[in-house]
Amino acid sequence: MKTIMITGASRGIGFATAKAFAEVDAEFDNIVLVARDSERLEKAGEVVSRIAGNKTVIMIASDLGIRGFQKELFDRIEAEDLSLTTILNNAGYTAPCPFNEITDEDLDLTLQINVKAPLLIVREARLRGHPLDYIVNIASTAGLNGRSEWATYSASKAAILAASESMGEEFRKEGTEVLRISPGRCATDLRKRLAPDEDPSTIMQPEEVADGLRYLLSDQGKIVRHQNLIFR
């Protein structure tokens, strides 16, 4: 059976992707939704479950900013007797500000959620023997070109791109593909923090990213998924 786990699944790209993979013609039998906000996660899970029909939808509240979160997260997954075949590391954090106003706390949290958490999730899955076909790490075009007052966010996204390339080289011989996705401007809550004055209707929508991800994980998508892909 095919099982996908999506972090940051209660909103934005994560929520849109969960709905896309819940469709009857999507290949996954089980969908694990992970998010910090349990109330919002519950509401997202209800929507995804209505779409999923006979597919199993599991909701796990987990704060990726807490040290050691991955142990409890995977204990919960094992309690459901699930084996992950795809991980979508989508959860993100940012606190844009002038460089001299960066706090130690925000720097630590940005790196924890955007860089350390994806690596810890993948490591835990591998250590516990999950049969991973795909690991999808959501980065950003901000990791390719730095932006004013986005130093911590840009640094974290550049780091996950480099780490993804390294993982891809190492895991390919084991049959696990690592995809690197760098969305540009997308109408998410995180984007509102980065560009609060922007009209969200004028930029890419989360559903468009979700459609792109469905294509990439299809047989047709294999010809382009061995590179960092920019969605705009």
Sequence and secondary structure as in RCSB ss.txt:
>XXXX:A:sequence
MKTIMITGASRGIGFATAKAFAEVDAEFDNIVLVARDSERLEKAGEVVSRIAGNKTVIMIASDLGIRGFQKELFD
RIEAEDLSLTTILNNAGYTAPCPFNEITDEDLDLTLQINVKAPLLIVREARLRGHPLDYIVNIASTAGLNGRSEW
ATYSASKAAILAASESMGEEFRKEGTEVLRISPGRCATDLRKRLAPDEDPSTIMQPEEVADGLRYLLSDQGKIVR
HQNLIFR
>XXXX:A:secstr
  EEEEESTTSHHHHHHHHHHHSTTSS SEEEEEES HHHHHHHHHHHHHHHTTSEEEEEE  TTSTTHHHHHHH
HHHHTT   SEEEE         GGG  HHHHHHHHIIIIIHHHHHHHHHHHTT   SEEEEE  GGGTS  TT 
HHHHHHHHHHHHHHHHHHHHHGGGT EEEEEEE SB SHHHHHH TTS GGGSB HHHHHHHHHHHTSSGGGGT 
SSEEEE 
